[in-house]
Amino acid sequence: MARIMILGGGSGGLVVANKLARGLRGTSHEILLVDRSPYHYFMPSFPWVALGFKEPEQVRRPLKNLEKKGVRVLQGEVREIRIPEKRVRVNGEDLSYDLLVVSLGAEVKPDLMPGFEAAYHPWTIEGALRMREAIQRFEGGRIVIGVSGPYYRCPPAPYEIAGQLDFALRARRLRDKSEIVLAHPHPQPLSAMGPAISGVITEILAAKGVRFEGNFHARAIDPERRLLLGQDGREIPFDLLIMVPPHRPSVAGMCPGLLTPASFPLVDPKTFRCLADPDVFAIGDMVNPAINLPAAGVVAHFQAEFVANQILAELKGAYIGESFTPVAMCIMDFGDDAVLPMCDFTRILDLSGPPSCGVLGRSKAIRLTKMLFESIWFATYLS
Ligand SMILES: Cc1cc2nc3c(=O)[nH]c(=O)nc-3n(C[C@H](O)[C@H](O)[C@H](O)COP(=O)(O)OP(=O)(O)OC[C@H]3O[C@@H](n4cnc5c(N)ncnc54)[C@H](O)[C@@H]3O)c2cc1C
């Protein structure tokens, strides 16, 4: 009998738990999932919470629902992973594992940017509720959307938030009295995803009257003068600032052998097994930026399926050498319009070139699919 421990009940951990529970039903193997939160949150809906379209209870489900499927759920803080001893320290107790999947995501660290107290963001549920109050108080003026650094959950989200704000302000008849500026390190909107996607996003932002300030690397916020300060000396005045907070991989004191100097776990990009020990897998936002994949739920999801398949095959003694297909698609919701981009990151993983990306569609109906996806996600993984 093996104990498979999963750290993190977010997008990656949840999918691994479900897949293993199905594949190991009727066996004596144990699946244990640990998370500090009693809930799984569907983060793509956080901007909708911030804009008042959804309540927090609608975008979360109890992780305990996994117990019906045969997964033991432990609520606790992961303090340390001791790879040589195959043990994890949770709530002051040492727990042993045979196979470990780590999907602890990223942590937001607002304190790393000077003056961040003057900004709002929907990158956590608490942040989304604070941002909602600020937007309700807003009566017109200049909204600036900024990005604190290149590593953050969901690279397309600031663009979506710009479009959704335009939509929400028009509904409140405040759009004529408002200006929306998106200040981003990209030279052109989403240019890292190639000209096809960048062209469509540029067109949507222009149609919505969102001014794009490219190559903007934010350095700090000046709360008194209400300025977003760039590394190149540019200063952007704001009445309301929405700022992607600094992120760091959530490593919870992992053993140093597992970490790169930038605090990302070192993994084999073909298997997501840790270089320090092949019985440990690391997936999702805590590892992807280090292997040039985006910090996105869809990537964590596909990695989770792939890793669970490796574990199932290993436990059943029939590993057939499946390879990971690094493809991702993500619906971008602009309030009254939506785009479905898709990227193949094979060349990124091979270090042979940029991703190959295209736009699969653009319509209001695609936006409905994004709204439905939340219900499908909960029904599939946490009912
Ligand atoms: C506003 C917003 C919009 C987004 N939109 C999209 C989208 O449209 N499409 C898309 O693909 N992705 C989107 N994402 C990104 C997506 O949600 C993440 O990339 C994805 O959830 C990452 O999965 P993960 O398993 O790596 O980490 P997470 O889902 O963050 O899960 C990590 C889990 O680990 C737990 N944890 C962390 N540290 C500890 C610890 N020390 N002890 C115990 N538990 C711990 C956390 O509580 C959490 O449950 C969005 C994110 C945000 C914030």
The ligand as an SDF file (V2000), in Angstrom:
LIG
                    3D

 53 58  0  0  0  0  0  0  0  0999 V2000
   -7.9280   36.9210  -11.0280 C   0  0  0  0  0  0  0  0  0  0  0  0
   -7.4870   35.6010  -11.5850 C   0  0  0  0  0  0  0  0  0  0  0  0
   -8.0130   35.1510  -12.7890 C   0  0  0  0  0  0  0  0  0  0  0  0
   -7.5840   33.9370  -13.3300 C   0  0  0  0  0  0  0  0  0  0  0  0
   -8.1200   33.5090  -14.5160 N   0  0  0  0  0  0  0  0  0  0  0  0
   -7.6820   32.3550  -15.0720 C   0  0  0  0  0  0  0  0  0  0  0  0
   -8.2420   31.8790  -16.2960 C   0  0  0  0  0  0  0  0  0  0  0  0
   -9.1610   32.4710  -16.8710 O   0  0  0  0  0  0  0  0  0  0  0  0
   -7.7230   30.7400  -16.8260 N   0  0  0  0  0  0  0  0  0  0  0  0
   -6.7090   30.0490  -16.2210 C   0  0  0  0  0  0  0  0  0  0  0  0
   -6.2740   29.0260  -16.7590 O   0  0  0  0  0  0  0  0  0  0  0  0
   -6.1730   30.4760  -15.0470 N   0  0  0  0  0  0  0  0  0  0  0  0
   -6.6420   31.5890  -14.4580 C   0  0  0  0  0  0  0  0  0  0  0  0
   -6.1160   32.0190  -13.2600 N   0  0  0  0  0  0  0  0  0  0  0  0
   -4.9340   31.3350  -12.7070 C   0  0  0  0  0  0  0  0  0  0  0  0
   -5.2690   30.0530  -11.9620 C   0  0  0  0  0  0  0  0  0  0  0  0
   -6.2650   30.2490  -11.0090 O   0  0  0  0  0  0  0  0  0  0  0  0
   -3.9950   29.5260  -11.3160 C   0  0  0  0  0  0  0  0  0  0  0  0
   -2.9830   29.5160  -12.2880 O   0  0  0  0  0  0  0  0  0  0  0  0
   -4.1880   28.1200  -10.7900 C   0  0  0  0  0  0  0  0  0  0  0  0
   -5.1420   28.1150   -9.7680 O   0  0  0  0  0  0  0  0  0  0  0  0
   -2.8640   27.5400  -10.2910 C   0  0  0  0  0  0  0  0  0  0  0  0
   -3.0770   26.2710   -9.7250 O   0  0  0  0  0  0  0  0  0  0  0  0
   -2.0750   25.7070   -8.6220 P   0  0  0  0  0  0  0  0  0  0  0  0
   -2.5840   24.3570   -8.2420 O   0  0  0  0  0  0  0  0  0  0  0  0
   -0.6870   25.8570   -9.0890 O   0  0  0  0  0  0  0  0  0  0  0  0
   -2.2050   26.7150   -7.3930 O   0  0  0  0  0  0  0  0  0  0  0  0
   -3.4720   27.2340   -6.6170 P   0  0  0  0  0  0  0  0  0  0  0  0
   -4.7150   27.0140   -7.3830 O   0  0  0  0  0  0  0  0  0  0  0  0
   -3.1370   28.6160   -6.1740 O   0  0  0  0  0  0  0  0  0  0  0  0
   -3.5350   26.2760   -5.3470 O   0  0  0  0  0  0  0  0  0  0  0  0
   -2.5920   26.3220   -4.3050 C   0  0  0  0  0  0  0  0  0  0  0  0
   -3.2620   25.7890   -3.0440 C   0  0  0  0  0  0  0  0  0  0  0  0
   -2.2430   25.5760   -2.0490 O   0  0  0  0  0  0  0  0  0  0  0  0
   -2.6850   26.0660   -0.8030 C   0  0  0  0  0  0  0  0  0  0  0  0
   -1.4790   26.4460   -0.0460 N   0  0  0  0  0  0  0  0  0  0  0  0
   -0.5050   27.3130   -0.4320 C   0  0  0  0  0  0  0  0  0  0  0  0
    0.4800   27.3270    0.4900 N   0  0  0  0  0  0  0  0  0  0  0  0
    0.1100   26.4640    1.4680 C   0  0  0  0  0  0  0  0  0  0  0  0
    0.7280   26.0300    2.6720 C   0  0  0  0  0  0  0  0  0  0  0  0
    1.9060   26.4920    3.0790 N   0  0  0  0  0  0  0  0  0  0  0  0
    0.0730   25.1080    3.4380 N   0  0  0  0  0  0  0  0  0  0  0  0
   -1.1240   24.6240    3.0370 C   0  0  0  0  0  0  0  0  0  0  0  0
   -1.7490   24.9940    1.9100 N   0  0  0  0  0  0  0  0  0  0  0  0
   -1.1370   25.9010    1.1340 C   0  0  0  0  0  0  0  0  0  0  0  0
   -3.6030   27.2340   -1.1480 C   0  0  0  0  0  0  0  0  0  0  0  0
   -4.5470   27.4470   -0.1070 O   0  0  0  0  0  0  0  0  0  0  0  0
   -4.2650   26.7580   -2.4510 C   0  0  0  0  0  0  0  0  0  0  0  0
   -5.4890   26.0940   -2.2200 O   0  0  0  0  0  0  0  0  0  0  0  0
   -6.5900   33.1820  -12.6500 C   0  0  0  0  0  0  0  0  0  0  0  0
   -6.0940   33.6210  -11.4160 C   0  0  0  0  0  0  0  0  0  0  0  0
   -6.5340   34.8090  -10.8790 C   0  0  0  0  0  0  0  0  0  0  0  0
   -6.0040   35.2590   -9.5470 C   0  0  0  0  0  0  0  0  0  0  0  0
  1  2  1  0
  2  3  1  0
  2 52  2  0
  3  4  2  0
  4  5  1  0
  4 50  1  0
  5  6  2  0
  6  7  1  0
  6 13  1  0
  7  8  2  0
  7  9  1  0
  9 10  1  0
 10 11  2  0
 10 12  1  0
 12 13  2  0
 13 14  1  0
 14 15  1  0
 14 50  1  0
 15 16  1  0
 16 17  1  0
 16 18  1  0
 18 19  1  0
 18 20  1  0
 20 21  1  0
 20 22  1  0
 22 23  1  0
 23 24  1  0
 24 25  2  0
 24 26  1  0
 24 27  1  0
 27 28  1  0
 28 29  2  0
 28 30  1  0
 28 31  1  0
 31 32  1  0
 32 33  1  0
 33 34  1  0
 33 48  1  0
 34 35  1  0
 35 36  1  0
 35 46  1  0
 36 37  1  0
 36 45  1  0
 37 38  2  0
 38 39  1  0
 39 40  1  0
 39 45  2  0
 40 41  1  0
 40 42  2  0
 42 43  1  0
 43 44  2  0
 44 45  1  0
 46 47  1  0
 46 48  1  0
 48 49  1  0
 50 51  2  0
 51 52  1  0
 52 53  1  0
M  END
$$$$
